[in-house]
């Protein structure tokens, strides 16, 4: 399996540090500025709040997207907003991974996570053959912690380059967000009344909670086995 000790050493990157840190945030600000012209003020503020909540666990796209659609945000805009945030997060991780490793609390956690992951992958070398498709599936599926940050760490453990990881995160974010949003839009067409909106939200929240419980149950079982 390929080994890359720290992103930034595997490729020549002459961009200044301030640029690598600020560009992802500037892209998010520019995106929200454009969205401002397409949404009423209250919906725009709600969307911004949901994007902030998406960054903070445990809320995922299976919760954020239904809430946005229920509040009146177009389904395609809600999906694209979260996919764009995944892209920006992946870009930040790709450009600033060595800096993140030096953070007081988050850095040591990332190192421990990577060491445990390397041990797991070394015992299963066949996983390397599925690394690209597997990372796309990991990001797209509504698992707890399956966003751009953890996805970047997993891609780093697999020895993928920054471009490969960012591509997987972008594709996975688009697939996951638009699948959920399109599914909700189809359900809303079946239940067009206000009661139908709450029924639809309850259905997708139940699915999200069930998937989360299944994933946590699987993770705890794997820890017991090891």
SULWO-V253671 format. One record per residue. N is the residue number from 1. RES is the residue in one letter. PHI is phi in degrees with one decimal (* if undefined). PSI is psi as a letter, one per 20 degrees, with the letter a starting at -180 (* if undefined). OMEGA is omega in whole degrees, 0 to 359 (none if undefined). Layout:
N RES PHI PSI OMEGA
N RES PHI PSI OMEGA
This chain:
1 X * q 182
2 X -66.9 q 180
3 X -126.8 p 174
4 X -131.4 o 188
5 X -66.3 h 180
6 X -156.9 p 177
7 X -57.5 p 185
8 X 117.0 h 176
9 X -93.4 h 184
10 X -81.1 i 180
11 X -139.4 q 177
12 X -73.2 p 184
13 X -134.9 o 184
14 X -96.3 j 180
15 X -67.8 p 178
16 X -62.8 q 182
17 X -61.2 g 182
18 X -63.6 h 180
19 X -71.4 g 181
20 X -66.2 h 179
21 X -79.9 h 189
22 X -86.1 h 186
23 X -58.6 g 178
24 X -57.7 h 179
25 X -70.1 h 178
26 X -65.1 h 177
27 X -63.7 g 177
28 X -64.3 g 178
29 X -63.6 g 178
30 X -65.1 h 178
31 X -62.4 g 180
32 X -65.9 h 177
33 X -65.1 h 178
34 X -69.4 g 180
35 X -62.9 h 180
36 X -54.4 h 183
37 X -80.5 i 184
38 X -112.2 i 183
39 X -126.0 q 169
40 X -61.3 q 187
41 X -59.2 g 183
42 X -68.1 h 178
43 X -70.5 h 178
44 X -63.7 g 178
45 X -63.6 h 179
46 X -65.4 g 179
47 X -62.3 g 178
48 X -61.0 g 179
49 X -61.9 h 179
50 X -68.9 h 177
51 X -66.1 h 176
52 X -64.8 g 180
53 X -65.9 h 180
54 X -66.7 h 180
55 X -73.5 h 184
56 X -97.4 o 176
57 X -60.1 q 9
58 X -100.4 j 183
59 X -69.3 p 179
60 X -123.4 a 182
61 X -65.5 h 179
62 X -68.3 i 176
63 X -103.5 g 185
64 X -67.0 g 184
65 X -64.6 g 176
66 X -58.8 h 180
67 X -63.5 g 180
68 X -64.3 g 181
69 X -65.2 h 178
70 X -62.1 h 181
71 X -84.2 i 176
72 X 107.7 i 177
73 X -71.8 p 178
74 X -54.6 q 185
75 X -60.2 h 182
76 X -69.5 h 179
77 X -72.8 h 177
78 X -62.2 g 180
79 X -66.2 g 182
80 X -66.7 h 180
81 X -63.0 g 180
82 X -70.4 h 177
83 X -64.3 h 178
84 X -66.0 h 178
85 X -66.0 h 175
86 X -61.7 g 178
87 X -61.0 g 180
88 X -64.1 h 177
89 X -65.9 g 177
90 X -64.9 h 178
91 X -64.3 g 179
92 X -62.9 g 180
93 X -65.6 h 182
94 X -66.0 h 183
95 X -83.8 h 189
96 X -124.6 k 183
97 X -60.0 g 177
98 X -59.3 h 178
99 X -66.7 g 180
100 X -63.9 h 179
101 X -65.1 i 180
102 X -93.5 i 178
103 X -66.9 q 188
104 X -57.5 g 186
105 X -106.1 g 183
106 X -70.0 h 181
107 X -59.0 g 178
108 X -60.0 h 178
109 X -63.4 g 179
110 X -62.6 g 180
111 X -63.7 g 178
112 X -65.1 g 179
113 X -61.1 g 181
114 X -70.3 h 179
115 X -65.0 g 177
116 X -65.5 h 180
117 X -66.4 h 179
118 X -64.1 g 177
119 X -61.4 g 179
120 X -62.7 g 183
121 X -73.3 h 179
122 X -63.7 h 178
123 X -80.2 i 182
124 X -133.2 m 184
125 X -63.3 h 180
126 X -65.6 i 180
127 X -65.8 h 181
128 X -63.2 h 181
129 X -68.0 h 182
130 X -106.6 j 191
131 X -61.2 g 185
132 X -70.0 g 180
133 X -64.8 h 181
134 X -63.7 h 180
135 X -69.3 h 176
136 X -60.6 g 179
137 X -64.6 h 180
138 X -62.1 g 181
139 X -73.0 h 186
140 X -77.1 h 182
141 X -74.8 q 184
142 X -80.6 m 175
143 X -87.1 q 176
144 X -67.4 o 179
145 X 80.2 k 183
146 X -99.3 k 181
147 X -86.7 a 187
148 X -70.1 h 183
149 X -68.5 g 179
150 X -66.8 h 177
151 X -60.5 h 177
152 X -65.0 g 179
153 X -65.8 g 179
154 X -62.9 g 178
155 X -62.1 h 177
156 X -63.4 h 178
157 X -64.8 h 180
158 X -77.6 i 179
159 X 79.8 j 181
160 X -78.1 q 177
161 X -76.1 r 179
162 X -60.9 g 180
163 X -65.2 g 179
164 X -63.9 g 181
165 X -64.9 g 180
166 X -63.9 h 177
167 X -64.4 g 179
168 X -63.3 g 181
169 X -65.3 g 180
170 X -65.2 g 181
171 X -65.3 g 179
172 X -63.4 h 177
173 X -64.2 g 179
174 X -65.0 g 181
175 X -63.3 g 182
176 X -63.4 g 184
177 X -69.2 g 183
178 X -72.0 h 176
179 X -64.8 g 179
180 X -65.6 g 183
181 X -64.5 g 179
182 X -67.1 h 177
183 X -64.0 g 178
184 X -65.6 g 179
185 X -62.2 h 178
186 X -65.9 g 179
187 X -65.7 h 179
188 X -65.0 h 176
189 X -69.1 h 176
190 X -78.7 h 180
191 X -125.0 m 188
192 X -76.7 i 182
193 X -81.7 r 179
194 X -63.2 h 177
195 X -61.9 h 178
196 X -64.2 h 177
197 X -61.2 g 181
198 X -69.5 h 177
199 X -62.8 g 180
200 X -62.1 g 179
201 X -61.8 g 180
202 X -63.6 h 180
203 X -63.1 g 184
204 X -72.4 h 175
205 X -66.0 h 178
206 X -63.8 g 178
207 X -62.9 g 180
208 X -62.9 g 179
209 X -65.5 g 179
210 X -63.2 g 178
211 X -64.0 h 179
212 X -64.4 g 179
213 X -65.9 h 178
214 X -63.6 g 181
215 X -66.6 g 180
216 X -66.7 h 177
217 X -63.9 g 178
218 X -65.0 g 181
219 X -65.0 g 180
220 X -67.3 h 178
221 X -64.0 h 178
222 X -67.8 h 179
223 X -66.5 h 179
224 X -66.8 h 181
225 X -66.1 h 181
226 X -83.5 * none
